[in-house]
Amino acid sequence: MKHTKRPFSKKSNVISIFIVIILLLFFPDFFDNNNSNQQINQDEIAEYSNEYNGQNPEILPKLTLMPIEVDEVVDGDTIRATLFGERVNIRYLMVNTPEVDHDNPNNSEQFAEEAKELNESLLNSASQVYLELDVGPATDNYDRILGYIYADDTFVLEEIVAQGLGTVRYVNPPNNSYENQLRDAEDEARAESINLWK
């Protein structure tokens, strides 16, 4: 059977390549699956500082890095921080770490203190800490902000899971944009029998 050559196939290829080059030059984020590149700008910081009152998290931007000041590390997956001038409790999305018994640390679950210490170390060594919300509900039933935390360029949740000090839990779509990334880190920690996976 004779195959007929499609007319303009070379022209189509040239146009496709040209479009890809244009996208790379003018829209570099088009091919980037990491949503965390988007960072709030100074004008937006001023705007949210005026509008956010600690009780209206629904106005906050999604999948955008917002600077926070860490006030206290509660445990491996919870912190208290200042966001746009308001004190908030932040619970890490999709990551669960062993429970710290604050009344009697001797009763804390195994690796609870290590998870808290790693969390604290990452946050305290950063020049800037960022909060990122996912596309779903911004708070849980305890009015804690649900989010992802970055210490400079380090994805803190991924690092805790990669060190075997946290597990992927409480996955509730659509708040699961980084589920695969976290599960990959968990799989590696399990394969290497690190901490919780010993």
Contact map, one row per residue, 1 for C-alpha under 8 A:
111000000000000000000000000000000000000000000000000000000000000000000000000000000000000000000000000000000000000000000000000000000000000000000000000000000000000000000000000000000000000000000000000000
111100000000000000000000000000000000000000000000000000000000000000000000000000000000000000000000000000000000000000000000000000000000000000000000000000000000000000000000000000000000000000000000000000
111110000000000000000000000000000000000000000000000000000000000000000000000000000000000000000000000000000000000000000000000000000000000000000000000000000000000000000000000000000000000000000000000000
011111000000000000000000000000000000000000000000000000000000000000000000000000000000000000000000000000000000000000000000000000000000000000000000000000000000000000000000000000000000000000000000000000
001111100000000000000000000000000000000000000000000000000000000000000000000000000000000000000000000000000000000000000000000000000000000000000000000000000000000000000000000000000000000000000000000000
000111111000000000000000000000000000000000000000000000000000000000000000000000000000000000000000000000000000000000000000000000000000000000000000000000000000000000000000000000000000000000000000000000
000011111000000000000000000000000000000000000000000000000000000000000000000000000000000000000000000000000000000000000000000000000000000000000000000000000000000000000000000000000000000000000000000000
000001111111000000000000000000000000000000000000000000000000000000000000000000000000000000000000000000000000000000000000000000000000000000000000000000000000000000000000000000000000000000000000000000
000001111111100000000000000000000000000000000000000000000000000000000000000000000000000000000000000000000000000000000000000000000000000000000000000000000000000000000000000000000000000000000000000000
000000011111110000000000000000000000000000000000000000000000000000000000000000000000000000000000000000000000000000000000000000000000000000000000000000000000000000000000000000000000000000000000000000
000000011111111000000000000000000000000000000000000000000000000000000000000000000000000000000000000000000000000000000000000000000000000000000000000000000000000000000000000000000000000000000000000000
000000011111111100000000000000000000000000000000000000000000000000000000000000000000000000000000000000000000000000000000000000000000000000000000000000000000000000000000000000000000000000000000000000
000000001111111110000000000000000000000000000000000000000000000000000000000000000000000000000000000000000000000000000000000000000000000000000000000000000000000000000000000000000000000000000000000000
000000000111111111000000000000000000000000000000000000000000000000000000000000000000000000000000000000000000000000000000000000000000000000000000000000000000000000000000000000000000000000000000000000
000000000011111111100000000000000000000000000000000000000000000000000000000000000000000000000000000000000000000000000000000000000000000000000000000000000000000000000000000000000000000000000000000000
000000000001111111110000000000000000000000000000000000000000000000000000000000000000000000000000000000000000000000000000000000000000000000000000000000000000000000000000000000000000000000000000000000
000000000000111111111000000000000000000000000000000000000000000000000000000000000000000000000000000000000000000000000000000000000000000000000000000000000000000000000000000000000000000000000000000000
000000000000011111111100000000000000000000000000000000000000000000000000000000000000000000000000000000000000000000000000000000000000000000000000000000000000000000000000000000000000000000000000000000
000000000000001111111110000000000000000000000000000000000000000000000000000000000000000000000000000000000000000000000000000000000000000000000000000000000000000000000000000000000000000000000000000000
000000000000000111111111000000000000000000000000000000000000000000000000000000000000000000000000000000000000000000000000000000000000000000000000000000000000000000000000000000000000000000000000000000
000000000000000011111111100000000000000000000000000000000000000000000000000000000000000000000000000000000000000000000000000000000000000000000000000000000000000000000000000000000000000000000000000000
000000000000000001111111111000000000000000000000000000000000000000000000000000000000000000000000000000000000000000000000000000000000000000000000000000000000000000000000000000000000000000000000000000
000000000000000000111111111101000000000000000000000000000000000000000000000000000000000000000000000000000000000000000000000000000000000000000000000000000000000000000000000000000000000000000000000000
000000000000000000011111111101100000000000000000000000000000000000000000000000000000000000000000000000000000000000000000000000000000000000000000000000000000000000000000000000000000000000000000000000
000000000000000000001111111100000000000000000000000000000000000000000000000000000000000000000000000000000000000000000000000000000000000000000000000000000000000000000000000000000000000000000000000000
000000000000000000000111111100000000000000000000000000000000000000000000000000000000000000000000000000000000000000000000000000000000000000000000000000000000000000000000000000000000000000000000000000
000000000000000000000111111111000000000000000000000000000000000000000000000000000000000000000000000000000000000000000000000000000000000000000000000000000000000000000000000000000000000000000000000000
000000000000000000000011111111110000000000000000000000000000000000000000000000000000000000000000000000000000000000000000000000000000000000000000000000000000000000000000000000000000000000000000000000
000000000000000000000000001111111000000000000000000000000000000000000000000000000000000000000000000000000000000000000000000000000000000000000000000000000000000000000000000000000000000000000000000000
000000000000000000000011001111111000000000000000000000000000000000000000000000000000000000000000000000000000000000000000000000000000000000000000000000000000000000000000000000000000000000000000000000
000000000000000000000001000111111000000000000000000000000000000000000000000000000000000000000000000000000000000000000000000000000000000000000000000000000000000000000000000000000000000000000000000000
000000000000000000000000000111111110000000000000000000000000000000000000000000000000000000000000000000000000000000000000000000000000000000000000000000000000000000000000000000000000000000000000000000
000000000000000000000000000011111110000000000000000000000000000000000000000000000000000000000000000000000000000000000000000000000000000000000000000000000000000000000000000000000000000000000000000000
000000000000000000000000000000011111100000000000000000000000000000000000000000000000000000000000000000000000000000000000000000000000000000000000000000000000000000000000000000000000000000000000000000
000000000000000000000000000000011111110000000000000000000000001100000000000000000000000000000000000000000000000000000000000000000000000000000000000000000000000000000000000000000000000000000000000000
000000000000000000000000000000000111111000000000000000000000001110000000000000000000000000000000000000000000000000000000000000000001000000000000000000000000000000000000000000000000000000000000000000
000000000000000000000000000000000111111000000000000000000000000110000000000000000000000000000000000000000000000000000000000000000000000000000000000000000000000000000000000000000000000000000000000000
000000000000000000000000000000000011111100000000000000000000001110000000000000000000000000000000000000000000000000000000000000000000000000000000000000000000000000000000000000000000000000000000000000
000000000000000000000000000000000001111110000000000000000000000111000000000000000000000000000000000000000000000000000000000000000000000000000000000000000000000000000000000000000000000000000000000000
000000000000000000000000000000000000011111011000000000000000000111000000000000000000000000000000000000000000000000000000000000000000000000000000000000000000000000000000000000000000000000000000000000
000000000000000000000000000000000000001111111000000000000000000000000000000000000000000000000000000000000000000000000000000000000000000000000000000000000000000000000000000000000000000000000000000000
000000000000000000000000000000000000000111111100000000000000000000000000000000000000000000000000000000000000000000000000000000000000000000000000000000000000000000000000000000000000000000000000000000
000000000000000000000000000000000000000011111110000000000000000000000000000000000000000000000000000000000000000000000000000000000000000000000000000000000000000000000000000000000000000000000000000000
000000000000000000000000000000000000000111111111000000000000000000000000000000000000000000000000000000000000000000000000000000000000000000000000000000000000000000000000000000000000000000000000000000
000000000000000000000000000000000000000111111111100000000000000000000000000000000001000000000000000000000000000000000000000000000000000000000000000000000000000000000000000000000000000000000000000000
000000000000000000000000000000000000000001111111110000000000000000000000000000000000000000000000000000000000000000000000000000000000000000000000000000000000000000000000000000000000000000000000000000
000000000000000000000000000000000000000000111111111000000000000000000000000000000000000000000000000000000000000000000000000000000000000000000000000000000000000000000000000000000000000000000000000000
000000000000000000000000000000000000000000011111111100000001000000000000000000000001000000000000000000000000000000000000000000000000000000000000000000000000000000000000000000000000000000000000000000
000000000000000000000000000000000000000000001111111100000000000000000000000000000001100000000000000000000000000000000000000000000000000000000000000000000000000000000000000000000000000000000000000000
000000000000000000000000000000000000000000000111111110000000000000000000000000000000000000000000000000000000000000000000000000000000000000000000000000000000000000000000000000000000000000000000000000
000000000000000000000000000000000000000000000011111110000000000000000000000000000000000000000000000000000000000000000000000000000000000000000000000000000000000000000000000000000000000000000000000000
000000000000000000000000000000000000000000000001111111111011000000000000000000000001010000000000000000000000000000000000000000000000000000000000000000000000000000000000000000000000000000000000000000
000000000000000000000000000000000000000000000000011111110000000000000000000000000000010000000000000000000000000000000000000000000000000000000000000000000000000000000000000000000000000000000000000000
000000000000000000000000000000000000000000000000000111111000000000000000000000000000011100000000000000000000000000000000000000000000000000000000000000000000000000000000000000000000000000000000000000
000000000000000000000000000000000000000000000000000111111000000000000000000000000000000000000000000000000000000000000000000000000000000000000000000000000000000000000000000000000000000000000000000000
000000000000000000000000000000000000000000000000000111111110000000000000000000000000000000000000000000000000000000000000000000000000000000000000000000000000000000000000000000000000000000000000000000
000000000000000000000000000000000000000000000000000101111111000000000000000000000000000000000000000000000000000000000000000000000000000001100000100000000000000000000000000000000000000000000000000000
000000000000000000000000000000000000000000000000000000011111000000000000000000000000000000000000000000000000000000000000000000000000000011000000000000000000000000000000000000000000000000000000000000
000000000000000000000000000000000000000000000000000100011111100000000000000000000000000000000000000000000000000000000000000000000000000000000000000000000000000000000000000000000000000000000000000000
000000000000000000000000000000000000000000000001000100001111110000000000000000000000000000000000000000000000000000000000000000000000000000000000000000000000000000000000000000000000000000000000000000
000000000000000000000000000000000000000000000000000000000011111100000000000000000000000000000000000000000000000000000000000000000000100000000000000000000000000000000000000000000000000000000000000000
000000000000000000000000000000000000000000000000000000000001111100000000000000000000000000000000000000000000000000000000000000000001111000000000000000000000000000000000000000000000000000000000000000
000000000000000000000000000000000011010000000000000000000000111110000000000000000000000000000000000000000000000000000000000000000001111000000000000000000000000000000000000000000000000000000000000000
000000000000000000000000000000000011111100000000000000000000111111000000000000000000000000000000000000000000000000000000000000000001100000000000000000000000000000000000000000000000000000000000000000
000000000000000000000000000000000001111100000000000000000000001111100000000000000000000000000000000000000000000000000000000000000111000000000000000000000000000000000000000000000000000000000000000000
000000000000000000000000000000000000001100000000000000000000000111110000000000000000000000000000000000000000000000000000000000000111000000000000000000000000000000000000000000000000000000000000000000
000000000000000000000000000000000000000000000000000000000000000011111000000000000010000000000000000000000000000000000000000000011110000000000000000000000000000000000000000000000000000000000000000000
000000000000000000000000000000000000000000000000000000000000000001111100000000001111000000000000000000000000000000000000000000011110000000000000000000000000000000000000000000000000000000000000000000
000000000000000000000000000000000000000000000000000000000000000000111110000000001110000000000000000000000000000000000000000000011000000000000000000000000000000000000000000000000000000000000000000000
000000000000000000000000000000000000000000000000000000000000000000011111100000111100000000000000000000000000000000000000001000001000000000000000000000000000000000000000000000000000000000000000000000
000000000000000000000000000000000000000000000000000000000000000000001111100000111100000000000000000000000000000000000000000000000000000000000000000000000000000000000000000000000000000000000000000000
000000000000000000000000000000000000000000000000000000000000000000000111110000111000000000000000000000000000000000000000000000000000000000000000000000000000000000000000000000000000000000000000000000
000000000000000000000000000000000000000000000000000000000000000000000111111101110000000000000000000000000000000000010011000000000000000000000000000000000000000000000000000000000000000000000000000000
000000000000000000000000000000000000000000000000000000000000000000000001111111110000000000000000000000000000000000010000000000000000000000000000000000000000000000000000000000000000000000000000000000
000000000000000000000000000000000000000000000000000000000000000000000000111111100000000000000000101100000000000110110010000000000000000000000000000000000000000000000000000000000000000000000000000000
000000000000000000000000000000000000000000000000000000000000000000000000111111000000000000000001110000000000000110111110000000000000000000000000000000000000000100001100000000000000000000000000000000
000000000000000000000000000000000000000000000000000000000000000000000000011111100000000000110011100000000000000000010010000000000000000000000000000000000000100000000000000000000000000000000000000000
000000000000000000000000000000000000000000000000000000000000000000000000111111110000000011110000000000000000000000000000000000000000000000000000000000000000000000000000000000000000000000000000000000
000000000000000000000000000000000000000000000000000000000000000000000111111011111000000011100000000000000000000000000000000000000000000000000000000000000000000000000000000000000000000000000000000000
000000000000000000000000000000000000000000000000000000000000000000000111110001111100001111000000000000000000000000000000000000000000000000000000000000000000000000000000000000000000000000000000000000
000000000000000000000000000000000000000000000000000000000000000000011111000000111110001111000000000000000000000000000000000000000000000000000000000000000000000000000000000000000000000000000000000000
000000000000000000000000000000000000000000000000000000000000000000011110000000011111111100000000000000000000000000000000000000000000000000000000000000000000000000000000000000000000000000000000000000
000000000000000000000000000000000000000000000000000000000000000000111000000000001111111100000000000000000000000000000000000000000000000000000000000000000000000000000000000000000000000000000000000000
000000000000000000000000000000000000000000001001100100000000000000010000000000000111110000000000000000000000000000000000000000000000000000000000000000000000000000000000000000000000000000000000000000
000000000000000000000000000000000000000000000000100000000000000000000000000000000111111000000000000000000000000000000000000000000000000000000000000000000000000000000000000000000000000000000000000000
000000000000000000000000000000000000000000000000000111000000000000000000000000000111111100000000000000000000000000000000000000000000000000000000000000000000000000000000000000000000000000000000000000
000000000000000000000000000000000000000000000000000001000000000000000000000000011110111110000000000000000000000000000000000000000000000000000000000000000000000000000000000000000000000000000000000000
000000000000000000000000000000000000000000000000000001000000000000000000000000011110011111000000000000000000000000000000000000000000000000000001100000000000000000000000000000000000000000000000000000
000000000000000000000000000000000000000000000000000000000000000000000000000001111000001111100000000000000000000000000000000000000000000000000011100000000000000000000000000000000000000000000000000000
000000000000000000000000000000000000000000000000000000000000000000000000000001111000000111110000000000000000000000000000000000000000000000000001111000000000000000000000000000000000000000000000000000
000000000000000000000000000000000000000000000000000000000000000000000000000011100000000011111000000000000000000000000000000000000000000000000001111000000000000000000000000000000000000000000000000000
000000000000000000000000000000000000000000000000000000000000000000000000000011000000000001111111000000000000000000000000000000000000000000000000011110000000100000000000000000000000000000000000000000
000000000000000000000000000000000000000000000000000000000000000000000000000000000000000000111110000000000000000000000000000000000000000000000000011100000000000000000000011000110000000000000000000000
000000000000000000000000000000000000000000000000000000000000000000000000000000000000000000011111000000000000000000000000000000000000000000000000000000000000000000000001111100010010000000000000000000
000000000000000000000000000000000000000000000000000000000000000000000000000010000000000000011111100000000000000000000000000000000000000000000000000000000000100010000111110000000000000000000000000000
000000000000000000000000000000000000000000000000000000000000000000000000000110000000000000010111110000000000000000000000000000000000000000000000000000000000000000000111110000000000000000000000000000
000000000000000000000000000000000000000000000000000000000000000000000000001110000000000000000011111000000000000100100000000000000000000000000000000000000000000000001110000000000000000000000000000000
000000000000000000000000000000000000000000000000000000000000000000000000000100000000000000000001111100000001111100100000000000000000000000000000000000000000000000001100000000000000000000000000000000
000000000000000000000000000000000000000000000000000000000000000000000000001000000000000000000000111110000001100100000000000000000000000000000000000000000000000000000000000000000000000000000000000000
000000000000000000000000000000000000000000000000000000000000000000000000001000000000000000000000011111001011100110000000000000000000000000000000000000000000000000000000000000000000000000000000000000
000000000000000000000000000000000000000000000000000000000000000000000000000000000000000000000000001111111111100000000000000000000000000000000000000000000000000000000000000000000000000000000000000000
000000000000000000000000000000000000000000000000000000000000000000000000000000000000000000000000000111111001000000000000000000000000000000000000000000000000000000000000000000000000000000000000000000
000000000000000000000000000000000000000000000000000000000000000000000000000000000000000000000000000011111000000000000000000000000000000000000000000000000000000000000000000000000000000000000000000000
000000000000000000000000000000000000000000000000000000000000000000000000000000000000000000000000000011111111000000000000000000000000000000000000000000000000000000000000000000000000000000000000000000
000000000000000000000000000000000000000000000000000000000000000000000000000000000000000000000000000111111111000000000000000000000000000000000000000000000000000000000000000000000000000000000000000000
000000000000000000000000000000000000000000000000000000000000000000000000000000000000000000000000000010011111000000000000000000000000000000000000000000000000000000000000000000000000000000000000000000
000000000000000000000000000000000000000000000000000000000000000000000000000000000000000000000000000110011111100000000000000000000000000000000000000000000000000000000000000000000000000000000000000000
000000000000000000000000000000000000000000000000000000000000000000000000000000000000000000000000011111011111110110000000000000000000000000000000000000000000000000000000000000000000000000000000000000
000000000000000000000000000000000000000000000000000000000000000000000000000000000000000000000000011110000011111100000000000000000000000000000000000000000000000000000000000000000000000000000000000000
000000000000000000000000000000000000000000000000000000000000000000000000000000000000000000000000010000000001111110000000000000000000000000000000000000000000000000000000000000000000000000000000000000
000000000000000000000000000000000000000000000000000000000000000000000000000000000000000000000000010000000000111111100000000000000000000000000000000000000000000000001000000000000000000000000000001100
000000000000000000000000000000000000000000000000000000000000000000000000001100000000000000000000111100000001111111110000000000000000000000000000000000000000000000001000000000000000000000000000000000
000000000000000000000000000000000000000000000000000000000000000000000000001100000000000000000000000100000001011111111000000000000000000000000000000000000000000000000000000000000000000000000000000000
000000000000000000000000000000000000000000000000000000000000000000000000000000000000000000000000000000000000001111111100000000000000000000000000000000000000000000001000000000000000000000000000000000
000000000000000000000000000000000000000000000000000000000000000000000000001100000000000000000000110000000000001111111110000000000000000000000000000000000000000100001100000000000000000000000000000000
000000000000000000000000000000000000000000000000000000000000000000000000111110000000000000000000000000000000000111111111000000000000000000000000000000000000000000000000000000000000000000000000000000
000000000000000000000000000000000000000000000000000000000000000000000000000100000000000000000000000000000000000011111111100000000000000000000000000000000000000000000000000000000000000000000000000000
000000000000000000000000000000000000000000000000000000000000000000000000000100000000000000000000000000000000000001111111110000000000000000000000000000000000000100000000000000000000000000000000000000
000000000000000000000000000000000000000000000000000000000000000000000000101110000000000000000000000000000000000000111111111000000000000000000000000000000001000100000000000000000000000000000000000000
000000000000000000000000000000000000000000000000000000000000000000000000100000000000000000000000000000000000000000011111111100000000000000000000000000000000000000000000000000000000000000000000000000
000000000000000000000000000000000000000000000000000000000000000000000000000000000000000000000000000000000000000000001111111110000000000000000000000000000000000000000000000000000000000000000000000000
000000000000000000000000000000000000000000000000000000000000000000000000000000000000000000000000000000000000000000000111111111000000000000000000000000100001000000000000000000000000000000000000000000
000000000000000000000000000000000000000000000000000000000000000000000100000000000000000000000000000000000000000000000011111111001000000000000000000000100000000000000000000000000000000000000000000000
000000000000000000000000000000000000000000000000000000000000000000000000000000000000000000000000000000000000000000000001111111000000000000000000000000000000000000000000000000000000000000000000000000
000000000000000000000000000000000000000000000000000000000000000000000000000000000000000000000000000000000000000000000000111111100000000000000000000000100000000000000000000000000000000000000000000000
000000000000000000000000000000000000000000000000000000000000000000000000000000000000000000000000000000000000000000000000011111111000000000000000000000110000000000000000000000000000000000000000000000
000000000000000000000000000000000000000000000000000000000000000000000000000000000000000000000000000000000000000000000000000011111000000000000000000000110000000000000000000000000000000000000000000000
000000000000000000000000000000000000000000000000000000000000000000111000000000000000000000000000000000000000000000000000000001111100000000000000000000110000000000000000000000000000000000000000000000
000000000000000000000000000000000000000000000000000000000000000000111100000000000000000000000000000000000000000000000000001001111110000000000000000011110000000000000000000000000000000000000000000000
000000000000000000000000000000000000000000000000000000000000000011110000000000000000000000000000000000000000000000000000000000011111000000000000000011110000000000000000000000000000000000000000000000
000000000000000000000000000000000000000000000000000000000000000011110000000000000000000000000000000000000000000000000000000000001111100000000000001111000000000000000000000000000000000000000000000000
000000000000000000000000000000000001000000000000000000000000011111000000000000000000000000000000000000000000000000000000000000000111110000000000001110000000000000000000000000000000000000000000000000
000000000000000000000000000000000000000000000000000000000000111100000000000000000000000000000000000000000000000000000000000000000011111001000000011100000000000000000000000000000000000000000000000000
000000000000000000000000000000000000000000000000000000000000011000000000000000000000000000000000000000000000000000000000000000000001111111000000001100000000000000000000000001111000000000000000000000
000000000000000000000000000000000000000000000000000000000000011000000000000000000000000000000000000000000000000000000000000000000000111110000000000000000000000000000000000001100000000000000000000000
000000000000000000000000000000000000000000000000000000000000000000000000000000000000000000000000000000000000000000000000000000000000011111000000000000000000000000000000000011100000000000000000000000
000000000000000000000000000000000000000000000000000000000100000000000000000000000000000000000000000000000000000000000000000000000000011111110000010000000000000000000000000000100000000000000000000000
000000000000000000000000000000000000000000000000000000001100000000000000000000000000000000000000000000000000000000000000000000000000110111110000111000000000000000000000000000000000000000000000000000
000000000000000000000000000000000000000000000000000000001000000000000000000000000000000000000000000000000000000000000000000000000000000011111111110000000000000000000000000000000000000000000000000000
000000000000000000000000000000000000000000000000000000000000000000000000000000000000000000000000000000000000000000000000000000000000000011111111110000000000000000000000000000000000000000000000000000
000000000000000000000000000000000000000000000000000000000000000000000000000000000000000000000000000000000000000000000000000000000000000000111111000000000000000000000000000000000000000000000000000000
000000000000000000000000000000000000000000000000000000000000000000000000000000000000000000000000000000000000000000000000000000000000000000111111000000000000000000000000000000000000000000000000000000
000000000000000000000000000000000000000000000000000000000000000000000000000000000000000010000000000000000000000000000000000000000000000000111111100000000000000000000000000000000000000000000000000000
000000000000000000000000000000000000000000000000000000000000000000000000000000000000000111100000000000000000000000000000000000000000000000111111110000000000000000000000000000000000000000000000000000
000000000000000000000000000000000000000000000000000000001000000000000000000000000000000111100000000000000000000000000000000000000000000001110011111000000000000000000000000000000000000000000000000000
000000000000000000000000000000000000000000000000000000000000000000000000000000000000000001111000000000000000000000000000000000000000100011110001111100000000000000000000000000000000000000000000000000
000000000000000000000000000000000000000000000000000000000000000000000000000000000000000001111000000000000000000000000000000000000011110001000000111110000000000000000000000000000000000000000000000000
000000000000000000000000000000000000000000000000000000000000000000000000000000000000000000011000000000000000000000000000000000000011110000000000011111000011100000000000000000000000000000000000000000
000000000000000000000000000000000000000000000000000000000000000000000000000000000000000000010000000000000000000000000000000000001111000000000000001111100011100000000000000000000000000000000000000000
000000000000000000000000000000000000000000000000000000000000000000000000000000000000000000000000000000000000000000000000000000001110000000000000000111111111000000000000000000000000000000000000000000
000000000000000000000000000000000000000000000000000000000000000000000000000000000000000000000000000000000000000000000000011011111100000000000000000011111111000000000000000000000000000000000000000000
000000000000000000000000000000000000000000000000000000000000000000000000000000000000000000000000000000000000000000000000000001111100000000000000000001111100000000000000000000000000000000000000000000
000000000000000000000000000000000000000000000000000000000000000000000000000000000000000000000000000000000000000000000000000000000000000000000000000001111110000000000000000000000000000000000000000000
000000000000000000000000000000000000000000000000000000000000000000000000000000000000000000000000000000000000000000000000000000000000000000000000000001111111001000000000000000000000000000000000000000
000000000000000000000000000000000000000000000000000000000000000000000000000000000000000000000000000000000000000000000000000000000000000000000000000111101111111000000000000000000000000000000000000000
000000000000000000000000000000000000000000000000000000000000000000000000000000000000000000000000000000000000000000000010010000000000000000000000000111100111111100000000000000000000000000000000000000
000000000000000000000000000000000000000000000000000000000000000000000000000010000000000000010010000000000000000000000000000000000000000000000000000110000011111110000000000000000000010000000000000000
000000000000000000000000000000000000000000000000000000000000000000000000000000000000000000000000000000000000000000000000000000000000000000000000000000000011111111000000000000000000110010000000000000
000000000000000000000000000000000000000000000000000000000000000000000000000000000000000000000000000000000000000000000000000000000000000000000000000000000111111111100000000000000000000010000000000000
000000000000000000000000000000000000000000000000000000000000000000000000000100000000000000000000000000000000000000100110000000000000000000000000000000000001111111111100000000000000000000000000000000
000000000000000000000000000000000000000000000000000000000000000000000000000000000000000000000010000000000000000000000000000000000000000000000000000000000000111111111111000000000000010011001000000000
000000000000000000000000000000000000000000000000000000000000000000000000000000000000000000000000000000000000000000000000000000000000000000000000000000000000011111111100000000000000000011011000000000
000000000000000000000000000000000000000000000000000000000000000000000000000000000000000000000000000000000000000000000000000000000000000000000000000000000000001111111100000000000000000000001000011000
000000000000000000000000000000000000000000000000000000000000000000000000000000000000000000000000000000000000000000000000000000000000000000000000000000000000000111111110000000000000000001001100111110
000000000000000000000000000000000000000000000000000000000000000000000000000100000000000000000000110000000000001101100000000000000000000000000000000000000000000111111110000000000000000000000000001100
000000000000000000000000000000000000000000000000000000000000000000000000000100000000000000000011110000000000000000100000000000000000000000000000000000000000000111111111000000000000000000000000000100
000000000000000000000000000000000000000000000000000000000000000000000000000000000000000000000011100000000000000000000000000000000000000000000000000000000000000010011111100000000000000001000000000000
000000000000000000000000000000000000000000000000000000000000000000000000000000000000000000000111000000000000000000000000000000000000000000000000000000000000000010000111111000000000011001000000000000
000000000000000000000000000000000000000000000000000000000000000000000000000000000000000000000111000000000000000000000000000000000000000000000000000000000000000000000011111000000000000000000000000000
000000000000000000000000000000000000000000000000000000000000000000000000000000000000000000001111000000000000000000000000000000000000000000000000000000000000000000000001111100000000000000000000000000
000000000000000000000000000000000000000000000000000000000000000000000000000000000000000000001100000000000000000000000000000000000000000000000000000000000000000000000001111110110010000000000000000000
000000000000000000000000000000000000000000000000000000000000000000000000000000000000000000000100000000000000000000000000000000000000000000000000000000000000000000000000011111110000000000000000000000
000000000000000000000000000000000000000000000000000000000000000000000000000000000000000000000000000000000000000000000000000000000000000100000000000000000000000000000000001111110000000000000000000000
000000000000000000000000000000000000000000000000000000000000000000000000000000000000000000000000000000000000000000000000000000000000011100000000000000000000000000000000000111111000000000000000000000
000000000000000000000000000000000000000000000000000000000000000000000000000000000000000000001000000000000000000000000000000000000000011110000000000000000000000000000000001111111000000000000000000000
000000000000000000000000000000000000000000000000000000000000000000000000000000000000000000001100000000000000000000000000000000000000010000000000000000000000000000000000001111111110000000000000000000
000000000000000000000000000000000000000000000000000000000000000000000000000000000000000000000000000000000000000000000000000000000000010000000000000000000000000000000000000001111111000000000000000000
000000000000000000000000000000000000000000000000000000000000000000000000000000000000000000000000000000000000000000000000000000000000000000000000000000000000000000000000000000011111110000000000000000
000000000000000000000000000000000000000000000000000000000000000000000000000000000000000000000100000000000000000000000000000000000000000000000000000000000000000000000000001000011111111000000000000000
000000000000000000000000000000000000000000000000000000000000000000000000000000000000000000000000000000000000000000000000000000000000000000000000000000000000000000000000000000001111111100000000000000
000000000000000000000000000000000000000000000000000000000000000000000000000000000000000000000000000000000000000000000000000000000000000000000000000000000000010000000000000000000111111110000000000000
000000000000000000000000000000000000000000000000000000000000000000000000000000000000000000000000000000000000000000000000000000000000000000000000000000000000110010000001000000000111111111000000000000
000000000000000000000000000000000000000000000000000000000000000000000000000000000000000000000000000000000000000000000000000000000000000000000000000000000000000000000001000000000011111111100000000000
000000000000000000000000000000000000000000000000000000000000000000000000000000000000000000000000000000000000000000000000000000000000000000000000000000000000000000000000000000000001111111110000000000
000000000000000000000000000000000000000000000000000000000000000000000000000000000000000000000000000000000000000000000000000000000000000000000000000000000000011011000000000000000000111111111000000000
000000000000000000000000000000000000000000000000000000000000000000000000000000000000000000000000000000000000000000000000000000000000000000000000000000000000000011010011000000000000011111111100000000
000000000000000000000000000000000000000000000000000000000000000000000000000000000000000000000000000000000000000000000000000000000000000000000000000000000000000000000000000000000000001111111110000000
000000000000000000000000000000000000000000000000000000000000000000000000000000000000000000000000000000000000000000000000000000000000000000000000000000000000000001000000000000000000000111111111000000
000000000000000000000000000000000000000000000000000000000000000000000000000000000000000000000000000000000000000000000000000000000000000000000000000000000000000011110000000000000000000011111111110010
000000000000000000000000000000000000000000000000000000000000000000000000000000000000000000000000000000000000000000000000000000000000000000000000000000000000000000010000000000000000000001111111110011
000000000000000000000000000000000000000000000000000000000000000000000000000000000000000000000000000000000000000000000000000000000000000000000000000000000000000000000000000000000000000000111111100000
000000000000000000000000000000000000000000000000000000000000000000000000000000000000000000000000000000000000000000000000000000000000000000000000000000000000000000000000000000000000000000011111110010
000000000000000000000000000000000000000000000000000000000000000000000000000000000000000000000000000000000000000000000000000000000000000000000000000000000000000000010000000000000000000000001111111111
000000000000000000000000000000000000000000000000000000000000000000000000000000000000000000000000000000000000000000000000000000000000000000000000000000000000000000110000000000000000000000001101111111
000000000000000000000000000000000000000000000000000000000000000000000000000000000000000000000000000000000000001000000000000000000000000000000000000000000000000000111000000000000000000000000000111111
000000000000000000000000000000000000000000000000000000000000000000000000000000000000000000000000000000000000001000000000000000000000000000000000000000000000000000011100000000000000000000000000111111
000000000000000000000000000000000000000000000000000000000000000000000000000000000000000000000000000000000000000000000000000000000000000000000000000000000000000000010000000000000000000000001101111111
000000000000000000000000000000000000000000000000000000000000000000000000000000000000000000000000000000000000000000000000000000000000000000000000000000000000000000000000000000000000000000000100111111
